[in-house]
Amino acid sequence: MSSRVDRFQQLVDKDPGNELYRFSLAQALQSDGRNGEAIIQYQVCVDRKSDWMMPRILLGKLLLAEGRPAEARPVLDDALKLAIEQHHEDPERELRELLAEISEA
């Protein structure tokens, strides 16, 4: 386990309700190539905060990278809705491109 993963895992263990710690843990796990574990942590963030766009984007991208487009589509659709509602133009553009690629596949 990397020191980043260790550090964030300890923080999550001390405060399991803190979504920011879980988000950081997910990113560290993903950086280490531990995608299955990262997906779980991103999913916790998504489940707990209905208006948090970033974990949805990263979860959707990771699901795509893992060859799971059917699971990625609803997550990315939700992220797109949030990007539009929250006026995040760059993420909106990126999400539209990702969703178009899924549709073409």
Jmol script that loads the backbone (N, CA, C; Angstrom):
load data "model"
ATOM      1  N   MET A   1       0.844  -1.177   0.000  1.00  0.00           N
ATOM      2  CA  MET A   1       0.000   0.000   0.000  1.00  0.00           C
ATOM      3  C   MET A   1       0.894   1.247   0.000  1.00  0.00           C
ATOM      4  N   SER A   2       0.539   2.219  -0.815  1.00  0.00           N
ATOM      5  CA  SER A   2       1.338   3.439  -0.864  1.00  0.00           C
ATOM      6  C   SER A   2       1.116   4.265   0.396  1.00  0.00           C
ATOM      7  N   SER A   3       2.026   5.181   0.623  1.00  0.00           N
ATOM      8  CA  SER A   3       1.887   6.029   1.811  1.00  0.00           C
ATOM      9  C   SER A   3       0.654   6.921   1.707  1.00  0.00           C
ATOM     10  N   ARG A   4       0.294   7.342   0.486  1.00  0.00           N
ATOM     11  CA  ARG A   4      -0.926   8.149   0.306  1.00  0.00           C
ATOM     12  C   ARG A   4      -2.159   7.326   0.659  1.00  0.00           C
ATOM     13  N   VAL A   5      -2.201   6.104   0.158  1.00  0.00           N
ATOM     14  CA  VAL A   5      -3.341   5.236   0.474  1.00  0.00           C
ATOM     15  C   VAL A   5      -3.404   5.008   1.976  1.00  0.00           C
ATOM     16  N   ASP A   6      -2.255   4.697   2.587  1.00  0.00           N
ATOM     17  CA  ASP A   6      -2.214   4.483   4.044  1.00  0.00           C
ATOM     18  C   ASP A   6      -2.742   5.697   4.794  1.00  0.00           C
ATOM     19  N   ARG A   7      -2.259   6.866   4.406  1.00  0.00           N
ATOM     20  CA  ARG A   7      -2.638   8.095   5.107  1.00  0.00           C
ATOM     21  C   ARG A   7      -4.145   8.323   5.025  1.00  0.00           C
ATOM     22  N   PHE A   8      -4.704   8.211   3.815  1.00  0.00           N
ATOM     23  CA  PHE A   8      -6.137   8.474   3.672  1.00  0.00           C
ATOM     24  C   PHE A   8      -6.984   7.356   4.255  1.00  0.00           C
ATOM     25  N   GLN A   9      -6.486   6.126   4.227  1.00  0.00           N
ATOM     26  CA  GLN A   9      -7.221   5.023   4.850  1.00  0.00           C
ATOM     27  C   GLN A   9      -7.320   5.249   6.358  1.00  0.00           C
ATOM     28  N   GLN A  10      -6.238   5.726   6.959  1.00  0.00           N
ATOM     29  CA  GLN A  10      -6.265   6.018   8.395  1.00  0.00           C
ATOM     30  C   GLN A  10      -7.276   7.123   8.710  1.00  0.00           C
ATOM     31  N   LEU A  11      -7.328   8.145   7.853  1.00  0.00           N
ATOM     32  CA  LEU A  11      -8.286   9.233   8.067  1.00  0.00           C
ATOM     33  C   LEU A  11      -9.720   8.724   7.943  1.00  0.00           C
ATOM     34  N   VAL A  12      -9.977   7.873   6.944  1.00  0.00           N
ATOM     35  CA  VAL A  12     -11.313   7.300   6.768  1.00  0.00           C
ATOM     36  C   VAL A  12     -11.672   6.425   7.958  1.00  0.00           C
ATOM     37  N   ASP A  13     -10.704   5.647   8.425  1.00  0.00           N
ATOM     38  CA  ASP A  13     -10.950   4.783   9.579  1.00  0.00           C
ATOM     39  C   ASP A  13     -11.341   5.609  10.812  1.00  0.00           C
ATOM     40  N   LYS A  14     -10.705   6.767  10.988  1.00  0.00           N
ATOM     41  CA  LYS A  14     -10.998   7.624  12.143  1.00  0.00           C
ATOM     42  C   LYS A  14     -12.318   8.370  11.979  1.00  0.00           C
ATOM     43  N   ASP A  15     -12.671   8.708  10.722  1.00  0.00           N
ATOM     44  CA  ASP A  15     -13.861   9.511  10.459  1.00  0.00           C
ATOM     45  C   ASP A  15     -14.559   8.995   9.200  1.00  0.00           C
ATOM     46  N   PRO A  16     -15.232   7.839   9.301  1.00  0.00           N
ATOM     47  CA  PRO A  16     -15.818   7.210   8.122  1.00  0.00           C
ATOM     48  C   PRO A  16     -16.904   8.038   7.434  1.00  0.00           C
ATOM     49  N   GLY A  17     -17.448   8.990   8.132  1.00  0.00           N
ATOM     50  CA  GLY A  17     -18.482   9.834   7.537  1.00  0.00           C
ATOM     51  C   GLY A  17     -17.955  10.994   6.720  1.00  0.00           C
ATOM     52  N   ASN A  18     -16.650  11.178   6.698  1.00  0.00           N
ATOM     53  CA  ASN A  18     -16.066  12.313   5.995  1.00  0.00           C
ATOM     54  C   ASN A  18     -15.862  11.961   4.520  1.00  0.00           C
ATOM     55  N   GLU A  19     -16.705  12.514   3.663  1.00  0.00           N
ATOM     56  CA  GLU A  19     -16.638  12.204   2.239  1.00  0.00           C
ATOM     57  C   GLU A  19     -15.357  12.714   1.584  1.00  0.00           C
ATOM     58  N   LEU A  20     -14.816  13.811   2.084  1.00  0.00           N
ATOM     59  CA  LEU A  20     -13.568  14.329   1.491  1.00  0.00           C
ATOM     60  C   LEU A  20     -12.416  13.362   1.700  1.00  0.00           C
ATOM     61  N   TYR A  21     -12.358  12.725   2.862  1.00  0.00           N
ATOM     62  CA  TYR A  21     -11.330  11.713   3.094  1.00  0.00           C
ATOM     63  C   TYR A  21     -11.527  10.533   2.143  1.00  0.00           C
ATOM     64  N   ARG A  22     -12.776  10.115   1.985  1.00  0.00           N
ATOM     65  CA  ARG A  22     -13.062   8.993   1.085  1.00  0.00           C
ATOM     66  C   ARG A  22     -12.713   9.338  -0.357  1.00  0.00           C
ATOM     67  N   PHE A  23     -13.014  10.566  -0.754  1.00  0.00           N
ATOM     68  CA  PHE A  23     -12.691  11.014  -2.104  1.00  0.00           C
ATOM     69  C   PHE A  23     -11.181  10.979  -2.318  1.00  0.00           C
ATOM     70  N   SER A  24     -10.440  11.475  -1.351  1.00  0.00           N
ATOM     71  CA  SER A  24      -8.976  11.445  -1.445  1.00  0.00           C
ATOM     72  C   SER A  24      -8.452  10.020  -1.442  1.00  0.00           C
ATOM     73  N   LEU A  25      -9.057   9.152  -0.649  1.00  0.00           N
ATOM     74  CA  LEU A  25      -8.671   7.744  -0.640  1.00  0.00           C
ATOM     75  C   LEU A  25      -8.939   7.117  -2.006  1.00  0.00           C
ATOM     76  N   ALA A  26     -10.082   7.415  -2.588  1.00  0.00           N
ATOM     77  CA  ALA A  26     -10.409   6.881  -3.911  1.00  0.00           C
ATOM     78  C   ALA A  26      -9.371   7.309  -4.940  1.00  0.00           C
ATOM     79  N   GLN A  27      -8.989   8.565  -4.912  1.00  0.00           N
ATOM     80  CA  GLN A  27      -7.980   9.061  -5.860  1.00  0.00           C
ATOM     81  C   GLN A  27      -6.645   8.358  -5.644  1.00  0.00           C
ATOM     82  N   ALA A  28      -6.253   8.170  -4.391  1.00  0.00           N
ATOM     83  CA  ALA A  28      -4.988   7.496  -4.094  1.00  0.00           C
ATOM     84  C   ALA A  28      -5.033   6.043  -4.553  1.00  0.00           C
ATOM     85  N   LEU A  29      -6.146   5.376  -4.302  1.00  0.00           N
ATOM     86  CA  LEU A  29      -6.296   3.988  -4.746  1.00  0.00           C
ATOM     87  C   LEU A  29      -6.221   3.900  -6.268  1.00  0.00           C
ATOM     88  N   GLN A  30      -6.891   4.822  -6.932  1.00  0.00           N
ATOM     89  CA  GLN A  30      -6.867   4.825  -8.394  1.00  0.00           C
ATOM     90  C   GLN A  30      -5.451   5.057  -8.908  1.00  0.00           C
ATOM     91  N   SER A  31      -4.723   5.950  -8.266  1.00  0.00           N
ATOM     92  CA  SER A  31      -3.332   6.213  -8.664  1.00  0.00           C
ATOM     93  C   SER A  31      -2.464   4.970  -8.521  1.00  0.00           C
ATOM     94  N   ASP A  32      -2.809   4.136  -7.553  1.00  0.00           N
ATOM     95  CA  ASP A  32      -2.074   2.888  -7.330  1.00  0.00           C
ATOM     96  C   ASP A  32      -2.570   1.748  -8.219  1.00  0.00           C
ATOM     97  N   GLY A  33      -3.561   2.021  -9.070  1.00  0.00           N
ATOM     98  CA  GLY A  33      -4.094   0.991  -9.941  1.00  0.00           C
ATOM     99  C   GLY A  33      -5.062   0.050  -9.248  1.00  0.00           C
ATOM    100  N   ARG A  34      -5.535   0.442  -8.098  1.00  0.00           N
ATOM    101  CA  ARG A  34      -6.476  -0.384  -7.327  1.00  0.00           C
ATOM    102  C   ARG A  34      -7.901   0.093  -7.634  1.00  0.00           C
ATOM    103  N   ASN A  35      -8.272  -0.079  -8.900  1.00  0.00           N
ATOM    104  CA  ASN A  35      -9.508   0.502  -9.411  1.00  0.00           C
ATOM    105  C   ASN A  35     -10.764  -0.028  -8.745  1.00  0.00           C
ATOM    106  N   GLY A  36     -10.813  -1.312  -8.444  1.00  0.00           N
ATOM    107  CA  GLY A  36     -11.993  -1.874  -7.792  1.00  0.00           C
ATOM    108  C   GLY A  36     -12.258  -1.224  -6.451  1.00  0.00           C
ATOM    109  N   GLU A  37     -11.205  -1.015  -5.692  1.00  0.00           N
ATOM    110  CA  GLU A  37     -11.350  -0.360  -4.384  1.00  0.00           C
ATOM    111  C   GLU A  37     -11.699   1.116  -4.546  1.00  0.00           C
ATOM    112  N   ALA A  38     -11.117   1.754  -5.567  1.00  0.00           N
ATOM    113  CA  ALA A  38     -11.413   3.168  -5.825  1.00  0.00           C
ATOM    114  C   ALA A  38     -12.883   3.352  -6.198  1.00  0.00           C
ATOM    115  N   ILE A  39     -13.402   2.435  -7.018  1.00  0.00           N
ATOM    116  CA  ILE A  39     -14.808   2.506  -7.415  1.00  0.00           C
ATOM    117  C   ILE A  39     -15.704   2.486  -6.183  1.00  0.00           C
ATOM    118  N   ILE A  40     -15.397   1.623  -5.239  1.00  0.00           N
ATOM    119  CA  ILE A  40     -16.201   1.530  -4.011  1.00  0.00           C
ATOM    120  C   ILE A  40     -16.201   2.861  -3.265  1.00  0.00           C
ATOM    121  N   GLN A  41     -15.035   3.477  -3.130  1.00  0.00           N
ATOM    122  CA  GLN A  41     -14.944   4.738  -2.387  1.00  0.00           C
ATOM    123  C   GLN A  41     -15.636   5.881  -3.132  1.00  0.00           C
ATOM    124  N   TYR A  42     -15.456   5.948  -4.455  1.00  0.00           N
ATOM    125  CA  TYR A  42     -16.175   6.973  -5.222  1.00  0.00           C
ATOM    126  C   TYR A  42     -17.685   6.775  -5.076  1.00  0.00           C
ATOM    127  N   GLN A  43     -18.133   5.526  -5.092  1.00  0.00           N
ATOM    128  CA  GLN A  43     -19.558   5.246  -4.984  1.00  0.00           C
ATOM    129  C   GLN A  43     -20.115   5.723  -3.646  1.00  0.00           C
ATOM    130  N   VAL A  44     -19.347   5.564  -2.584  1.00  0.00           N
ATOM    131  CA  VAL A  44     -19.786   6.070  -1.276  1.00  0.00           C
ATOM    132  C   VAL A  44     -19.982   7.584  -1.352  1.00  0.00           C
ATOM    133  N   CYS A  45     -19.043   8.282  -1.970  1.00  0.00           N
ATOM    134  CA  CYS A  45     -19.162   9.739  -2.111  1.00  0.00           C
ATOM    135  C   CYS A  45     -20.410  10.112  -2.904  1.00  0.00           C
ATOM    136  N   VAL A  46     -20.637   9.402  -4.003  1.00  0.00           N
ATOM    137  CA  VAL A  46     -21.803   9.655  -4.855  1.00  0.00           C
ATOM    138  C   VAL A  46     -23.092   9.407  -4.075  1.00  0.00           C
ATOM    139  N   ASP A  47     -23.128   8.317  -3.332  1.00  0.00           N
ATOM    140  CA  ASP A  47     -24.328   7.962  -2.579  1.00  0.00           C
ATOM    141  C   ASP A  47     -24.644   8.965  -1.474  1.00  0.00           C
ATOM    142  N   ARG A  48     -23.620   9.554  -0.909  1.00  0.00           N
ATOM    143  CA  ARG A  48     -23.830  10.432   0.250  1.00  0.00           C
ATOM    144  C   ARG A  48     -24.089  11.880  -0.102  1.00  0.00           C
ATOM    145  N   LYS A  49     -23.617  12.328  -1.268  1.00  0.00           N
ATOM    146  CA  LYS A  49     -23.774  13.751  -1.616  1.00  0.00           C
ATOM    147  C   LYS A  49     -24.371  13.858  -3.016  1.00  0.00           C
ATOM    148  N   SER A  50     -25.639  14.180  -3.075  1.00  0.00           N
ATOM    149  CA  SER A  50     -26.350  14.203  -4.353  1.00  0.00           C
ATOM    150  C   SER A  50     -25.935  15.347  -5.270  1.00  0.00           C
ATOM    151  N   ASP A  51     -25.262  16.355  -4.732  1.00  0.00           N
ATOM    152  CA  ASP A  51     -24.890  17.506  -5.559  1.00  0.00           C
ATOM    153  C   ASP A  51     -23.386  17.592  -5.835  1.00  0.00           C
ATOM    154  N   TRP A  52     -22.661  16.517  -5.585  1.00  0.00           N
ATOM    155  CA  TRP A  52     -21.200  16.533  -5.755  1.00  0.00           C
ATOM    156  C   TRP A  52     -20.856  15.930  -7.116  1.00  0.00           C
ATOM    157  N   MET A  53     -20.462  16.788  -8.023  1.00  0.00           N
ATOM    158  CA  MET A  53     -20.220  16.397  -9.405  1.00  0.00           C
ATOM    159  C   MET A  53     -18.925  15.600  -9.588  1.00  0.00           C
ATOM    160  N   MET A  54     -17.855  16.027  -8.958  1.00  0.00           N
ATOM    161  CA  MET A  54     -16.535  15.462  -9.255  1.00  0.00           C
ATOM    162  C   MET A  54     -16.422  13.955  -9.020  1.00  0.00           C
ATOM    163  N   PRO A  55     -16.896  13.412  -7.905  1.00  0.00           N
ATOM    164  CA  PRO A  55     -16.781  11.960  -7.761  1.00  0.00           C
ATOM    165  C   PRO A  55     -17.589  11.204  -8.814  1.00  0.00           C
ATOM    166  N   ARG A  56     -18.665  11.809  -9.298  1.00  0.00           N
ATOM    167  CA  ARG A  56     -19.447  11.168 -10.358  1.00  0.00           C
ATOM    168  C   ARG A  56     -18.635  11.108 -11.648  1.00  0.00           C
ATOM    169  N   ILE A  57     -17.952  12.196 -11.957  1.00  0.00           N
ATOM    170  CA  ILE A  57     -17.127  12.216 -13.169  1.00  0.00           C
ATOM    171  C   ILE A  57     -16.039  11.149 -13.063  1.00  0.00           C
ATOM    172  N   LEU A  58     -15.330  11.149 -11.950  1.00  0.00           N
ATOM    173  CA  LEU A  58     -14.217  10.207 -11.805  1.00  0.00           C
ATOM    174  C   LEU A  58     -14.709   8.760 -11.737  1.00  0.00           C
ATOM    175  N   LEU A  59     -15.835   8.533 -11.072  1.00  0.00           N
ATOM    176  CA  LEU A  59     -16.404   7.189 -11.028  1.00  0.00           C
ATOM    177  C   LEU A  59     -16.810   6.745 -12.435  1.00  0.00           C
ATOM    178  N   GLY A  60     -17.479   7.607 -13.161  1.00  0.00           N
ATOM    179  CA  GLY A  60     -17.899   7.273 -14.520  1.00  0.00           C
ATOM    180  C   GLY A  60     -16.722   6.965 -15.423  1.00  0.00           C
ATOM    181  N   LYS A  61     -15.695   7.789 -15.353  1.00  0.00           N
ATOM    182  CA  LYS A  61     -14.494   7.551 -16.170  1.00  0.00           C
ATOM    183  C   LYS A  61     -13.819   6.236 -15.790  1.00  0.00           C
ATOM    184  N   LEU A  62     -13.774   5.962 -14.516  1.00  0.00           N
ATOM    185  CA  LEU A  62     -13.130   4.728 -14.053  1.00  0.00           C
ATOM    186  C   LEU A  62     -13.939   3.506 -14.498  1.00  0.00           C
ATOM    187  N   LEU A  63     -15.250   3.598 -14.417  1.00  0.00           N
ATOM    188  CA  LEU A  63     -16.088   2.505 -14.904  1.00  0.00           C
ATOM    189  C   LEU A  63     -15.882   2.285 -16.397  1.00  0.00           C
ATOM    190  N   LEU A  64     -15.751   3.369 -17.151  1.00  0.00           N
ATOM    191  CA  LEU A  64     -15.464   3.234 -18.585  1.00  0.00           C
ATOM    192  C   LEU A  64     -14.123   2.550 -18.801  1.00  0.00           C
ATOM    193  N   ALA A  65     -13.125   2.979 -18.050  1.00  0.00           N
ATOM    194  CA  ALA A  65     -11.781   2.394 -18.181  1.00  0.00           C
ATOM    195  C   ALA A  65     -11.792   0.910 -17.839  1.00  0.00           C
ATOM    196  N   GLU A  66     -12.706   0.512 -16.969  1.00  0.00           N
ATOM    197  CA  GLU A  66     -12.819  -0.882 -16.561  1.00  0.00           C
ATOM    198  C   GLU A  66     -13.729  -1.679 -17.507  1.00  0.00           C
ATOM    199  N   GLY A  67     -14.187  -1.032 -18.597  1.00  0.00           N
ATOM    200  CA  GLY A  67     -15.028  -1.728 -19.568  1.00  0.00           C
ATOM    201  C   GLY A  67     -16.455  -1.934 -19.106  1.00  0.00           C
ATOM    202  N   ARG A  68     -16.956  -0.980 -18.327  1.00  0.00           N
ATOM    203  CA  ARG A  68     -18.305  -1.101 -17.766  1.00  0.00           C
ATOM    204  C   ARG A  68     -19.174   0.093 -18.183  1.00  0.00           C
ATOM    205  N   PRO A  69     -19.354   0.300 -19.508  1.00  0.00           N
ATOM    206  CA  PRO A  69     -20.082   1.482 -19.981  1.00  0.00           C
ATOM    207  C   PRO A  69     -21.541   1.542 -19.535  1.00  0.00           C
ATOM    208  N   ALA A  70     -22.198   0.402 -19.398  1.00  0.00           N
ATOM    209  CA  ALA A  70     -23.604   0.416 -18.969  1.00  0.00           C
ATOM    210  C   ALA A  70     -23.744   0.961 -17.552  1.00  0.00           C
ATOM    211  N   GLU A  71     -22.752   0.707 -16.712  1.00  0.00           N
ATOM    212  CA  GLU A  71     -22.767   1.251 -15.351  1.00  0.00           C
ATOM    213  C   GLU A  71     -22.321   2.712 -15.343  1.00  0.00           C
ATOM    214  N   ALA A  72     -21.443   3.058 -16.265  1.00  0.00           N
ATOM    215  CA  ALA A  72     -20.903   4.425 -16.315  1.00  0.00           C
ATOM    216  C   ALA A  72     -21.943   5.432 -16.797  1.00  0.00           C
ATOM    217  N   ARG A  73     -22.785   5.023 -17.756  1.00  0.00           N
ATOM    218  CA  ARG A  73     -23.715   5.975 -18.374  1.00  0.00           C
ATOM    219  C   ARG A  73     -24.591   6.718 -17.359  1.00  0.00           C
ATOM    220  N   PRO A  74     -25.314   6.045 -16.444  1.00  0.00           N
ATOM    221  CA  PRO A  74     -26.169   6.810 -15.520  1.00  0.00           C
ATOM    222  C   PRO A  74     -25.373   7.716 -14.580  1.00  0.00           C
ATOM    223  N   VAL A  75     -24.178   7.291 -14.221  1.00  0.00           N
ATOM    224  CA  VAL A  75     -23.329   8.117 -13.350  1.00  0.00           C
ATOM    225  C   VAL A  75     -22.908   9.385 -14.101  1.00  0.00           C
ATOM    226  N   LEU A  76     -22.509   9.212 -15.357  1.00  0.00           N
ATOM    227  CA  LEU A  76     -22.098  10.358 -16.167  1.00  0.00           C
ATOM    228  C   LEU A  76     -23.291  11.239 -16.523  1.00  0.00           C
ATOM    229  N   ASP A  77     -24.464  10.637 -16.736  1.00  0.00           N
ATOM    230  CA  ASP A  77     -25.679  11.436 -16.962  1.00  0.00           C
ATOM    231  C   ASP A  77     -25.960  12.328 -15.758  1.00  0.00           C
ATOM    232  N   ASP A  78     -25.848  11.767 -14.555  1.00  0.00           N
ATOM    233  CA  ASP A  78     -26.053  12.561 -13.331  1.00  0.00           C
ATOM    234  C   ASP A  78     -25.016  13.675 -13.228  1.00  0.00           C
ATOM    235  N   ALA A  79     -23.765  13.344 -13.541  1.00  0.00           N
ATOM    236  CA  ALA A  79     -22.703  14.358 -13.489  1.00  0.00           C
ATOM    237  C   ALA A  79     -22.990  15.480 -14.477  1.00  0.00           C
ATOM    238  N   LEU A  80     -23.479  15.130 -15.666  1.00  0.00           N
ATOM    239  CA  LEU A  80     -23.809  16.153 -16.666  1.00  0.00           C
ATOM    240  C   LEU A  80     -24.918  17.074 -16.157  1.00  0.00           C
ATOM    241  N   LYS A  81     -25.948  16.498 -15.560  1.00  0.00           N
ATOM    242  CA  LYS A  81     -27.029  17.325 -15.006  1.00  0.00           C
ATOM    243  C   LYS A  81     -26.480  18.304 -13.970  1.00  0.00           C
ATOM    244  N   LEU A  82     -25.587  17.822 -13.119  1.00  0.00           N
ATOM    245  CA  LEU A  82     -24.990  18.698 -12.099  1.00  0.00           C
ATOM    246  C   LEU A  82     -24.113  19.768 -12.741  1.00  0.00           C
ATOM    247  N   ALA A  83     -23.351  19.391 -13.751  1.00  0.00           N
ATOM    248  CA  ALA A  83     -22.487  20.367 -14.434  1.00  0.00           C
ATOM    249  C   ALA A  83     -23.333  21.491 -15.023  1.00  0.00           C
ATOM    250  N   ILE A  84     -24.463  21.127 -15.627  1.00  0.00           N
ATOM    251  CA  ILE A  84     -25.353  22.134 -16.211  1.00  0.00           C
ATOM    252  C   ILE A  84     -25.956  23.001 -15.109  1.00  0.00           C
ATOM    253  N   GLU A  85     -26.495  22.376 -14.072  1.00  0.00           N
ATOM    254  CA  GLU A  85     -27.125  23.114 -12.967  1.00  0.00           C
ATOM    255  C   GLU A  85     -26.144  24.052 -12.272  1.00  0.00           C
ATOM    256  N   GLN A  86     -24.885  23.592 -12.152  1.00  0.00           N
ATOM    257  CA  GLN A  86     -23.885  24.356 -11.401  1.00  0.00           C
ATOM    258  C   GLN A  86     -23.021  25.243 -12.311  1.00  0.00           C
ATOM    259  N   HIS A  87     -23.354  25.270 -13.593  1.00  0.00           N
ATOM    260  CA  HIS A  87     -22.681  26.136 -14.571  1.00  0.00           C
ATOM    261  C   HIS A  87     -21.181  25.843 -14.697  1.00  0.00           C
ATOM    262  N   HIS A  88     -20.839  24.564 -14.760  1.00  0.00           N
ATOM    263  CA  HIS A  88     -19.449  24.145 -14.972  1.00  0.00           C
ATOM    264  C   HIS A  88     -19.296  23.785 -16.446  1.00  0.00           C
ATOM    265  N   GLU A  89     -18.848  24.747 -17.244  1.00  0.00           N
ATOM    266  CA  GLU A  89     -18.850  24.573 -18.688  1.00  0.00           C
ATOM    267  C   GLU A  89     -17.839  23.542 -19.188  1.00  0.00           C
ATOM    268  N   ASP A  90     -16.627  23.547 -18.661  1.00  0.00           N
ATOM    269  CA  ASP A  90     -15.628  22.580 -19.132  1.00  0.00           C
ATOM    270  C   ASP A  90     -16.036  21.142 -18.807  1.00  0.00           C
ATOM    271  N   PRO A  91     -16.439  20.853 -17.560  1.00  0.00           N
ATOM    272  CA  PRO A  91     -16.915  19.491 -17.287  1.00  0.00           C
ATOM    273  C   PRO A  91     -18.136  19.123 -18.142  1.00  0.00           C
ATOM    274  N   GLU A  92     -19.012  20.075 -18.376  1.00  0.00           N
ATOM    275  CA  GLU A  92     -20.186  19.791 -19.204  1.00  0.00           C
ATOM    276  C   GLU A  92     -19.747  19.342 -20.603  1.00  0.00           C
ATOM    277  N   ARG A  93     -18.816  20.066 -21.181  1.00  0.00           N
ATOM    278  CA  ARG A  93     -18.309  19.720 -22.515  1.00  0.00           C
ATOM    279  C   ARG A  93     -17.680  18.321 -22.510  1.00  0.00           C
ATOM    280  N   GLU A  94     -16.843  18.064 -21.515  1.00  0.00           N
ATOM    281  CA  GLU A  94     -16.168  16.765 -21.420  1.00  0.00           C
ATOM    282  C   GLU A  94     -17.182  15.632 -21.245  1.00  0.00           C
ATOM    283  N   LEU A  95     -18.179  15.846 -20.415  1.00  0.00           N
ATOM    284  CA  LEU A  95     -19.187  14.823 -20.167  1.00  0.00           C
ATOM    285  C   LEU A  95     -20.023  14.546 -21.409  1.00  0.00           C
ATOM    286  N   ARG A  96     -20.359  15.596 -22.137  1.00  0.00           N
ATOM    287  CA  ARG A  96     -21.106  15.397 -23.386  1.00  0.00           C
ATOM    288  C   ARG A  96     -20.299  14.544 -24.362  1.00  0.00           C
ATOM    289  N   GLU A  97     -18.990  14.787 -24.426  1.00  0.00           N
ATOM    290  CA  GLU A  97     -18.119  13.990 -25.310  1.00  0.00           C
ATOM    291  C   GLU A  97     -18.064  12.538 -24.866  1.00  0.00           C
ATOM    292  N   LEU A  98     -17.896  12.313 -23.568  1.00  0.00           N
ATOM    293  CA  LEU A  98     -17.846  10.939 -23.048  1.00  0.00           C
ATOM    294  C   LEU A  98     -19.159  10.197 -23.323  1.00  0.00           C
ATOM    295  N   LEU A  99     -20.264  10.870 -23.091  1.00  0.00           N
ATOM    296  CA  LEU A  99     -21.559  10.222 -23.306  1.00  0.00           C
ATOM    297  C   LEU A  99     -21.800   9.949 -24.791  1.00  0.00           C
ATOM    298  N   ALA A 100     -21.322  10.832 -25.654  1.00  0.00           N
ATOM    299  CA  ALA A 100     -21.440  10.594 -27.097  1.00  0.00           C
ATOM    300  C   ALA A 100     -20.610   9.368 -27.506  1.00  0.00           C
ATOM    301  N   GLU A 101     -19.430   9.223 -26.910  1.00  0.00           N
ATOM    302  CA  GLU A 101     -18.582   8.063 -27.212  1.00  0.00           C
ATOM    303  C   GLU A 101     -19.257   6.764 -26.767  1.00  0.00           C
ATOM    304  N   ILE A 102     -19.930   6.793 -25.622  1.00  0.00           N
ATOM    305  CA  ILE A 102     -20.638   5.609 -25.151  1.00  0.00           C
ATOM    306  C   ILE A 102     -21.763   5.258 -26.124  1.00  0.00           C
ATOM    307  N   SER A 103     -22.466   6.279 -26.590  1.00  0.00           N
ATOM    308  CA  SER A 103     -23.592   6.055 -27.501  1.00  0.00           C
ATOM    309  C   SER A 103     -23.127   5.475 -28.827  1.00  0.00           C
ATOM    310  N   GLU A 104     -21.941   5.884 -29.264  1.00  0.00           N
ATOM    311  CA  GLU A 104     -21.411   5.412 -30.545  1.00  0.00           C
ATOM    312  C   GLU A 104     -20.878   3.990 -30.449  1.00  0.00           C
ATOM    313  N   ALA A 105     -20.499   3.575 -29.255  1.00  0.00           N
ATOM    314  CA  ALA A 105     -19.874   2.252 -29.087  1.00  0.00           C
ATOM    315  C   ALA A 105     -20.870   1.116 -29.244  1.00  0.00           C
TER     316      ALA A 105
END
end "model"
wireframe off; spacefill off
backbone 0.3
color backbone group
